[in-house]
Amino acid sequence: MVKENGGARGIGGATAKLMAENGAHVIIADILDELGTSLASSINGRFIHCDVSIESDVEAAVQLAITWKGRLDIMYNNAGIGDEGGSITNIDMKRISKVIGVNMNGVIHGTKHAARAMISGGKGGVIINSSSTAAIMGGLGSHAYTLTKEAILGLTRSSSCELGTYGIRVNCVLPHAVLSPMLVDTYRTFVKDITAEEVQQKMGENASLLKGRCGLVEDVAHAVLFLASDEAGYITGHNLVIDGGFTSSSVNMTFIYREKKTESDHPS
């Protein structure tokens, strides 16, 4: 029994499909009612309207899992939003509060109520949170987005320490520059008419060490599936980066690995 917050489209949608293909009963909890209902129907799952910034919505979604299948095995806290960015000197606290409400408080609500259900069930469980490479490198997201995604890393570590006693594993995925509706929307705040194909090309050129390769929602979905599986049974408190190697190097300094060419490099 899997419950996903923010599962109607993008990474969440791809993960819901993959989980269902692997035999899971999936509940999609999202504010996108039409998309969520359609996807849930296509995978024989369930949909519930859920604003993760409202604790009672999340609690109701977890309760749906208990009512439907009698237990909750996996919780994927994936819901997230960005903002328009801007200088720290002009930061809008009202706008930041909205990002915190979804990105940070939503994960707290999801972890809290999933843990309660799993502890009550007595059979352990898995909680997976979505963060971002913006949590471990500066300059990859707005101030509001960055602070919320870094907070998720801390919650993942601290809750894994407490919940391991109950056989509950807590892990986190950190995607980078994954081609998704959210990424395209972010680009369009700067380039109004940019297409998804153009975003994909730019990401393949600049956001990965695997040149020409852009991160796809399916890449993250497979990582989530692994962390949810028995094969990851000894992994908890871990932050899994899915970034095509981007955070493994200073992309601007990769020239230092190039061999200097000499006359001997060119056979006569």
N, C-alpha and C positions, 0 to 999 in steps of 0.2 A: 504494500500500500504506500504510494508516493503522493505527497502533496507539494505543489510548486506555487510559490508566490511569484507573480510576474511571469506566468507561463503561457500567455496567449500568443506571443510572436517572438521573433528574434531568437536569442539564445534559449530562452525559456520554452518557446514553441518547439525548437529542434530537440531539446532535451525531453520534453513530454512525449514526442513521437518516438524517440529512441527507447525511452523507458518502456513504453507500451509495446514496442516491437520485441522487447526482451521479457515480456510477460507480466509487467507491472500493471496494477490498477492505479490510474492517475487522476488526481483532482487538480484542476487548474483554478487558481485563485488570482483574479486580476480585475482591474477597473474597465478593461476593454471587453464589454459584455458580448458584443456580436462576434468578434474574433475568437474569444474564449469559448463561447458556446459551440461555435462551428468546429473548432479544433477538438474539443472534448468529445463531441458527437462522433467525429471521424476516428477516434482511437478508443471508442467505447468507455470513455472516462466520464467525469463529472465536472461541472463548472459552478463556481460560486463567485458572486461579485465580492471583491475584497479590496479595500483601501488599506494597505499595510501600515499606514501611519495611524490608523484607528485600531487600538488593541482589540476591541470587541469584534471587529471584522475578522481579524486573524484567529481569535479564539473560536469563532463560529465555523471558520473553514476547517480548523483542526477537528472540531466536533463532528463535522460532516464525515470525515474519514472514519471516525469511531462508529458513527451511526451506520455508515455504508458497509464497512468491512470488519468492524470490530477492533481495529488497531491502526496505528501509524508506524510504519517501518522507516520511512525516509522523508526528510523534510529538506526541500531545496529553497533557500531564501535568495531569490534572484531579482526581485523587483528593485528597480533603481531609476533615478532620473538625473539629468544634468542641469546646468543652468548656463546663462549667457556669459559667465566669467566677468572679467574686469579687474581693475586694480584693487589691491587690498586697502588702499587709501580711500576708496569710494564704495566700500562693500555695503551691500544692502542686507541688513540683518533679517528683514522679513523674508526676503528671497532665500537666504541661507537657512532659515528655520524650516522652510518647505523642503529643501533638499535633505536636511537632517531628519525631518519627519519620515520621509520615505526610505532613504538609504541607510540610515543608522537605526532609528527607532523601529523601522520595519523589521530589521534583522533581530533586534532585541525581542520584539513581540513574537516573531516566529520561533526563535530559539526557546524562549520561555514556555510557550504553550506546547511546542513539540516535545520538549523535555518532560513536561508534566505528563503528557500522554504516554510517552515511552517508559517513563519510570513506573507509572501506574500499570502499564502492560506487562512489565517484568521480563521482557525479552530483548532488551537493548534497543538499538536503533542507530540511524545515521542522520546527522545534520550537516548539510553542505551550504556554505555561504558564498555569495559572489562579491568579490572585491574588485581590484583593478591594479594594473601596474602603476597607476598614478599614486598608489599607496607606498611604493618603494622607490620611485624616482620623481624628482621635481620636474615641473614644467609639462606634465602630461595631462593635466586637467585643471579646472578652475579651483580656486581656494576651497569653496564649499564642497565640491565633489571630492577633492583630495582628502580633506579632513574626515569626511564620512567613510571613505573607503579604507583609510588607515585605521580608523576606529574598529572596523570590522575585523581586521587582523588581530587586534588585541582581544576582542570578544571571543574570537575563535580559539585563541590560545587559553584564555582563562576558563571558558566553559568546557573545553576539552579536559582540563585538569579536574574539574568538579564532576563531570558527567561520566568520565571513564569508570568510576566506581560502579555505575549501573550498566556497564557494557555499551554505553552510547559513545560513538565516535563522532568527533566534530572536526571538519576540515573546511578548507577554503580554496576557491579557484580565483586566479588573477589573470583575466584575459587582457590582451593588448591589441588595439586597433583591429578588432573583429568586425567584419562587414555585417552590419545589422541596421535595422531602422533607426536605432538611437544614434549610431555613428553617422549615418547619412544626414540625420536631422542636425547634428552638431556641425557638420561641414556646411550645411545650408544657412547657418547663422552668419557665415563669412562669405560664402559664394552661393547666392540665392538659387540659381538654376542648375547647380551641379547634379549630375546623375549618379545613380548607384554604381554604374560601370566606371565612371570617372573616379569616384572615390576608391573603388577597388584597385584601379591602376595606380593611383597615388600611394595607396597603402603598400602595394607590392613593390613599389620603387623605394619607399622611404622608411617603412615601419617594421622591417624584418631583416634579419641577416640572410634569410632565404629569398634572394632577390627574385622578384616576379611572383612571390607567393604571399597572398594576403590571408590573414586569419579568417576562418569561416565559422559560422555558428555551430556547425557540426563538429568542429575541432573541440570546442568547449563542451558540447554535449557528450562526446566520448570520454572526456576527462571526468565529467561528473558521474557518468555511468560507472567508470572504473572505481572512483572513490566510494560509490554506493555499493559496490559489489563485495562478495566474500573474498575476492582476490586482494582487496585492500584492507583486510580484516585486522592487520597489525599497524595500520596507519591512522594516527589521530593527532590533532593539533598542528597539522601540516598546511602550508600555503603553497599550492601548486600553480606555478607560473606557466601560462600558455601564451607565448609571445614570439615564436619564431626566432628565439635567441636575442631579441632586442635588448633586454636588460643585462645580458651577459657581457656586453662590451660597450665601449664608447664608440658609437657608430662613426662619429667624426674623426676618430683616431685610427680607424682600421688600416689606414695607409702604412702604418708602421710595420705591418706584417708583409708588405710587398717586397719581394726580392729586388735588389738593385740590379739592373741589367748592365752587363759588361760585354766586351767583345766576345768573350768565351761563351756567352749565352747564345750566340748566333753561329751555328756550325757553318763552315765555309763549304 
